Amino acid sequence: MGFITGLTLEELKDELHSLGMERFRAGQVLSWVYKKFVSDFGRMTDISKD
């Protein structure tokens, strides 16, 4: 996956789903990126690392 900032919520849901993640994670990722200014998935504590 490349940059996510150009994706809509639905596009991000589809992208994460294609990687085996739950679709609801897209909202969590966008919250980290746009509200908490965190872009490192390793620092997103409510998103599974598995």
C-alpha positions in Angstrom: 0.0 0.0 0.0 1.3 3.5 -0.9 0.1 6.8 0.6 -3.3 6.7 2.2 -3.9 10.4 2.4 -5.3 10.4 -1.1 -7.8 7.7 -0.4 -11.5 8.1 0.5 -12.7 6.2 3.6 -14.3 3.6 1.3 -11.1 3.1 -0.7 -9.1 2.7 2.4 -11.6 0.2 3.8 -11.2 -1.8 0.5 -7.4 -1.5 0.6 -7.2 -2.7 4.2 -9.7 -5.5 3.6 -7.5 -6.7 0.7 -4.6 -7.0 3.1 -6.7 -9.1 5.5 -7.7 -6.4 7.9 -11.2 -5.6 9.2 -12.8 -2.8 7.2 -13.6 -0.8 10.4 -9.8 -0.3 10.9 -9.9 2.4 8.2 -11.7 4.8 10.5 -9.1 4.1 13.2 -6.2 4.7 10.8 -7.7 8.0 9.5 -8.2 9.1 13.1 -4.6 8.5 13.9 -3.4 10.3 10.8 -5.6 13.3 10.8 -6.5 13.8 14.5 -3.3 12.6 16.2 -0.9 13.3 13.4 0.6 9.8 13.6 1.6 8.1 10.4 3.6 5.2 11.8 1.4 2.1 12.0 3.6 0.8 14.9 2.5 3.7 17.0 -1.2 3.2 16.4 -1.9 1.4 19.7 -5.5 0.3 18.9 -4.6 -1.4 15.7 -3.4 -5.0 15.8 0.1 -5.6 14.6 -0.7 -9.2 13.5 
